[in-house]
């Protein structure tokens, strides 16, 4: 069986230094907020071109924390795509706000700025919800159209979050999404391009005061330096809780793992792009292969092709030892729990069409040319046989 994502190949490459880093944490006893956390945040902010980085417990909590910091809650609207993992939309109800689902660009599968504009105007006309923010998703690893989305946000005075759970490390004209967004978030779930050995996430931001607020919210609303200036509190400030927060600390072991993975991350992104290029060369004349914006670099969390006979292809490949995945066969706005929330005017026809046609192929930096040729040959044979 060809691995869909080969985490063991990566582990073998990292070798003894990775195991030593984990063992160092185990021996230190600093399992929560140990020194590796601060060092990882420092390196992550440098890599992601952001002044500040805050590690947290998961990619979902990374989305919830800025919403909390901005005071977004009941009566507020946050606009996001429906063609994404549920965590993107889940963040809004968790703070009492309403997601408003927006259609996607048919080429990149990312948020369509025109659909976003129409959705914001419709919500304003209706007057039931107060537009507050937009969450753009870097789906499958490619950057959303941040210049256009940021212009729409600026026009309407909305905050912009880049949900880079799948796309951390992607760039547009050499710039990371934080260049346009107020906040960029990511997930370190093991299968992500930059993944740890458990759950974890991060929030990248630009403003020192905002970052301090996130630091407080991450740990039960504990007092931070700005809360205690000019005040006397003789005890540990972690026992002075000045706001309602959550427990969203990332384990020190995960930071140790991520520090080792950051060392090879740029090389892995380059390898992922080589694999993507070979797929495009091998399949591009027969099926719709992924589109990345001009000037964009994807980190290829998945390599997703489009095929009307998608559901017939998967079992054929499986018989040949080739795994596939169908991401988001039921868009979020079609799932019962989220169907009560608004959508952009005219519905989400592109989202619904793509949900029935996309299928993802094995993709990781260590995919051999031999295995990739096996995948390509099998798909080409299927497509030609079923024309």
ZAZA-423201 format. One record per residue (C-alpha): x, y, z. Coordinates in pm, whole numbers, plus 50000, padded with zeros to 5 digits. Example, Ala and Ser with C-alpha at 12.3 -4.5 7.8 and 13.67 -1.06 7.14 Angstrom:
<atoms>
ATOM,51230,49550,50780;
ATOM,51367,49894,50714;
</atoms>
This chain:
<atoms>
ATOM,50000,50000,50000;
ATOM,50132,50343,49905;
ATOM,50113,50575,50209;
ATOM,49868,50864,50173;
ATOM,50087,51069,50409;
ATOM,50414,50913,50519;
ATOM,50493,51047,50866;
ATOM,50731,50761,50936;
ATOM,50960,50861,50648;
ATOM,50982,51206,50799;
ATOM,51050,51064,51146;
ATOM,51335,50853,51011;
ATOM,51485,51157,50841;
ATOM,51472,51360,51163;
ATOM,51633,51068,51344;
ATOM,51804,51080,51683;
ATOM,51790,51459,51734;
ATOM,51409,51439,51737;
ATOM,51410,51160,51993;
ATOM,51668,51346,52201;
ATOM,51452,51659,52199;
ATOM,51151,51463,52324;
ATOM,51354,51285,52589;
ATOM,51500,51616,52708;
ATOM,51149,51741,52785;
ATOM,51057,51415,52957;
ATOM,51365,51438,53177;
ATOM,51316,51808,53251;
ATOM,50972,51771,53405;
ATOM,50864,52099,53238;
ATOM,50574,51940,53056;
ATOM,50358,52253,53034;
ATOM,50495,52588,52912;
ATOM,50856,52471,52929;
ATOM,51137,52672,52764;
ATOM,51081,52501,52427;
ATOM,50745,52680,52401;
ATOM,50898,53029,52402;
ATOM,51172,52925,52161;
ATOM,50924,52768,51923;
ATOM,50706,53080,51930;
ATOM,51013,53291,51850;
ATOM,51110,53075,51553;
ATOM,50752,53042,51430;
ATOM,50700,53419,51422;
ATOM,51023,53459,51226;
ATOM,50927,53192,50974;
ATOM,50573,53325,50935;
ATOM,50680,53691,50895;
ATOM,50476,53796,51199;
ATOM,50589,54009,51494;
ATOM,50416,53775,51742;
ATOM,50327,53406,51763;
ATOM,50124,53237,52034;
ATOM,50115,52859,52062;
ATOM,49790,52703,52178;
ATOM,49613,52372,52222;
ATOM,49468,52319,51874;
ATOM,49391,52481,51543;
ATOM,49029,52521,51651;
ATOM,49126,52713,51963;
ATOM,49358,52924,51748;
ATOM,49045,53047,51567;
ATOM,48841,53095,51884;
ATOM,49103,53300,52070;
ATOM,49107,53604,51835;
ATOM,48727,53604,51819;
ATOM,48724,53619,52198;
ATOM,48989,53891,52201;
ATOM,48783,54106,51964;
ATOM,48471,54056,52175;
ATOM,48284,53885,51893;
ATOM,47972,53711,52021;
ATOM,47593,53695,52002;
ATOM,47444,53903,51724;
ATOM,47771,53917,51531;
ATOM,47838,53768,51187;
ATOM,48166,53610,51075;
ATOM,48195,53518,50706;
ATOM,48370,53199,50600;
ATOM,48366,52933,50328;
ATOM,48153,52622,50363;
ATOM,48400,52408,50168;
ATOM,48639,52349,50456;
ATOM,48672,52145,50773;
ATOM,48402,52208,51033;
ATOM,48649,52371,51274;
ATOM,48646,52688,51065;
ATOM,48274,52740,51117;
ATOM,48267,52585,51464;
ATOM,48465,52875,51608;
ATOM,48174,53117,51568;
ATOM,47903,52929,51762;
ATOM,48160,52856,52032;
ATOM,48165,53232,52109;
ATOM,47794,53277,52039;
ATOM,47838,53438,51696;
ATOM,47688,53332,51363;
ATOM,47884,53198,51066;
ATOM,47770,53326,50728;
ATOM,47873,53087,50453;
ATOM,48033,53220,50135;
ATOM,48099,53047,49802;
ATOM,48441,52954,49669;
ATOM,48645,53033,49361;
ATOM,48604,52742,49116;
ATOM,48977,52730,49040;
ATOM,49143,52758,49382;
ATOM,48859,52631,49606;
ATOM,48926,52930,49832;
ATOM,48695,53211,49939;
ATOM,48544,53401,49645;
ATOM,48579,53778,49707;
ATOM,48270,53856,49497;
ATOM,48054,53612,49692;
ATOM,48197,53760,50013;
ATOM,48102,54113,49905;
ATOM,47748,54001,49820;
ATOM,47712,53817,50152;
ATOM,47824,54117,50358;
ATOM,47588,54351,50173;
ATOM,47299,54107,50221;
ATOM,47361,54078,50596;
ATOM,47378,54455,50627;
ATOM,47050,54498,50438;
ATOM,46872,54243,50653;
ATOM,46998,54410,50971;
ATOM,46969,54108,51201;
ATOM,47342,54047,51239;
ATOM,47637,54281,51280;
ATOM,47923,54195,51039;
ATOM,48248,54172,51235;
ATOM,48506,53949,51069;
ATOM,48602,53723,50780;
ATOM,48786,53389,50797;
ATOM,48962,53300,50471;
ATOM,49093,52944,50443;
ATOM,49410,52836,50263;
ATOM,49242,52516,50148;
ATOM,49460,52220,50052;
ATOM,49767,52438,50115;
ATOM,49727,52719,49860;
ATOM,49688,53087,49953;
ATOM,49352,53258,49926;
ATOM,49321,53580,49726;
ATOM,49423,53799,50020;
ATOM,49468,54128,49835;
ATOM,49108,54114,49708;
ATOM,48964,53977,50034;
ATOM,49150,54239,50238;
ATOM,49005,54515,50019;
ATOM,48653,54390,50089;
ATOM,48728,54373,50462;
ATOM,48868,54727,50462;
ATOM,48563,54858,50278;
ATOM,48332,54719,50544;
ATOM,48554,54760,50851;
ATOM,48589,54387,50917;
ATOM,48871,54195,51081;
ATOM,49043,53931,50867;
ATOM,49165,53594,50990;
ATOM,49376,53371,50768;
ATOM,49291,53012,50858;
ATOM,49616,52847,50750;
ATOM,49550,52515,50923;
ATOM,49628,52345,50592;
ATOM,49839,52620,50444;
ATOM,50094,52743,50697;
ATOM,50404,52827,50497;
ATOM,50215,52924,50181;
ATOM,50300,53261,50031;
ATOM,50169,53508,49776;
ATOM,50431,53721,49600;
ATOM,50675,53614,49871;
ATOM,50453,53729,50157;
ATOM,50279,53515,50415;
ATOM,49903,53568,50469;
ATOM,49966,53776,50784;
ATOM,50080,54056,50550;
ATOM,49714,54112,50463;
ATOM,49530,53952,50756;
ATOM,49493,54086,51108;
ATOM,49562,53738,51239;
ATOM,49688,53412,51088;
ATOM,49610,53082,51258;
ATOM,49734,52732,51202;
ATOM,49699,52375,51323;
ATOM,49978,52134,51408;
ATOM,49760,51823,51380;
ATOM,50002,51544,51279;
ATOM,49883,51522,50917;
ATOM,49936,51894,50849;
ATOM,50242,52004,50648;
ATOM,50392,52126,50977;
ATOM,50250,51880,51226;
ATOM,50337,51775,51579;
ATOM,50279,51441,51754;
ATOM,49943,51534,51903;
ATOM,49722,51840,51893;
ATOM,49848,52195,51877;
ATOM,49791,52528,51708;
ATOM,49916,52884,51688;
ATOM,49799,53242,51638;
ATOM,50025,53486,51454;
ATOM,49954,53856,51503;
ATOM,50097,54205,51460;
ATOM,50000,54410,51767;
ATOM,50173,54378,52105;
ATOM,49862,54465,52306;
ATOM,49652,54218,52114;
ATOM,49915,53946,52161;
ATOM,49916,54013,52538;
ATOM,49539,53969,52540;
ATOM,49576,53635,52362;
ATOM,49838,53530,52619;
ATOM,49586,53599,52894;
ATOM,49295,53427,52720;
ATOM,49508,53119,52649;
ATOM,49551,53052,53021;
ATOM,49219,53112,53196;
ATOM,49223,53490,53154;
ATOM,49525,53525,53381;
ATOM,49669,53870,53443;
ATOM,49946,53980,53209;
ATOM,50191,54264,53259;
ATOM,49954,54530,53124;
ATOM,49687,54419,53373;
ATOM,49913,54457,53677;
ATOM,50096,54779,53593;
ATOM,50043,55030,53871;
ATOM,49873,54767,54088;
ATOM,49993,54566,54386;
ATOM,49941,54193,54384;
ATOM,50174,54003,54612;
ATOM,50103,53656,54477;
ATOM,50170,53476,54150;
ATOM,49973,53670,53883;
ATOM,49847,53344,53733;
ATOM,49604,53339,54026;
ATOM,49472,53683,53933;
ATOM,49216,53621,53660;
ATOM,49094,53941,53499;
ATOM,48883,53799,53214;
ATOM,48715,53475,53112;
ATOM,48960,53267,52912;
ATOM,49027,52902,52841;
ATOM,49290,52634,52889;
ATOM,49472,52627,52556;
ATOM,49836,52563,52640;
ATOM,50041,52351,52401;
ATOM,50241,52070,52559;
ATOM,50615,52131,52576;
ATOM,50685,51801,52399;
ATOM,50491,51925,52097;
ATOM,50703,52239,52083;
ATOM,51017,52024,52097;
ATOM,50890,51816,51803;
ATOM,50797,52126,51603;
ATOM,51136,52288,51660;
ATOM,51299,51988,51492;
ATOM,51044,51988,51209;
ATOM,51091,52359,51144;
ATOM,51454,52287,51058;
ATOM,51349,52089,50749;
ATOM,51019,52262,50671;
ATOM,51142,52478,50384;
ATOM,51306,52177,50224;
ATOM,50984,51978,50263;
ATOM,50778,52257,50102;
ATOM,51013,52247,49804;
ATOM,50978,51867,49786;
ATOM,50598,51892,49802;
ATOM,50607,52132,49508;
ATOM,50821,51891,49309;
ATOM,50566,51617,49372;
ATOM,50283,51852,49274;
ATOM,50460,51949,48952;
ATOM,50503,51583,48855;
ATOM,50133,51517,48920;
ATOM,50040,51813,48701;
ATOM,50266,51690,48423;
ATOM,50129,51338,48445;
ATOM,49759,51415,48479;
ATOM,49697,51769,48356;
ATOM,49592,51667,48007;
ATOM,49316,51434,48134;
ATOM,49176,51574,48460;
ATOM,49146,51911,48629;
ATOM,49455,51953,48844;
ATOM,49489,52216,49121;
ATOM,49528,52585,49049;
ATOM,49748,52813,49260;
ATOM,49715,53190,49229;
ATOM,49977,53365,49014;
ATOM,50268,53449,49242;
ATOM,50149,53194,49497;
ATOM,50335,52902,49653;
ATOM,50128,52619,49799;
ATOM,50246,52386,50074;
ATOM,50027,52110,49925;
ATOM,49861,51973,50234;
ATOM,49666,51768,49979;
ATOM,49687,51717,49606;
ATOM,49327,51732,49491;
ATOM,49204,51661,49141;
ATOM,48856,51705,49000;
ATOM,48677,51419,48828;
ATOM,48305,51366,48755;
ATOM,48350,50990,48816;
ATOM,48521,51046,49149;
ATOM,48323,50786,49343;
ATOM,48402,50517,49086;
ATOM,48774,50596,49085;
ATOM,48842,50545,49457;
ATOM,48765,50169,49475;
ATOM,48962,50105,49154;
ATOM,49269,50273,49303;
ATOM,49220,50101,49638;
ATOM,49236,49760,49467;
ATOM,49579,49863,49338;
ATOM,49704,49969,49682;
ATOM,49652,50340,49621;
ATOM,49470,50529,49898;
ATOM,49261,50837,49829;
ATOM,49055,51078,50038;
ATOM,48738,51275,49967;
ATOM,48745,51597,50163;
ATOM,48419,51768,50254;
ATOM,48167,51557,50056;
ATOM,47896,51734,50257;
ATOM,47969,52109,50272;
ATOM,47926,52261,50616;
ATOM,47613,52459,50526;
ATOM,47443,52133,50421;
ATOM,47500,51965,50757;
ATOM,47202,51981,50992;
ATOM,47370,52161,51279;
ATOM,47496,52439,51050;
ATOM,47204,52456,50808;
ATOM,47033,52717,51027;
ATOM,47300,52977,50947;
ATOM,47288,53222,50652;
ATOM,47456,53176,50315;
ATOM,47557,53424,50047;
ATOM,47282,53539,49810;
ATOM,47205,53278,49548;
ATOM,47342,52997,49763;
ATOM,47675,52824,49717;
ATOM,47654,52652,49376;
ATOM,48030,52621,49323;
ATOM,48081,52470,49668;
ATOM,47807,52214,49612;
ATOM,47936,52119,49267;
ATOM,48297,52074,49378;
ATOM,48197,51864,49681;
ATOM,48081,51592,49442;
ATOM,48387,51592,49217;
ATOM,48711,51636,49413;
ATOM,48937,51354,49524;
ATOM,49279,51378,49691;
ATOM,49579,51166,49604;
ATOM,49884,51055,49805;
ATOM,50090,51366,49882;
ATOM,50391,51411,50107;
ATOM,50755,51522,50065;
ATOM,50882,51164,50060;
ATOM,50658,51024,49785;
ATOM,50891,50834,49552;
ATOM,50877,50886,49176;
ATOM,50804,50515,49137;
ATOM,50500,50529,49367;
ATOM,50382,50851,49207;
ATOM,50410,50698,48860;
ATOM,50196,50408,48985;
ATOM,49927,50654,49093;
ATOM,49941,50849,48768;
ATOM,49932,50537,48549;
ATOM,49630,50399,48735;
ATOM,49434,50725,48706;
ATOM,49517,50767,48338;
ATOM,49399,50413,48267;
ATOM,49074,50473,48457;
ATOM,48998,50801,48281;
ATOM,49069,50665,47933;
ATOM,48861,50354,48003;
ATOM,48564,50560,48120;
ATOM,48561,50836,47861;
</atoms>
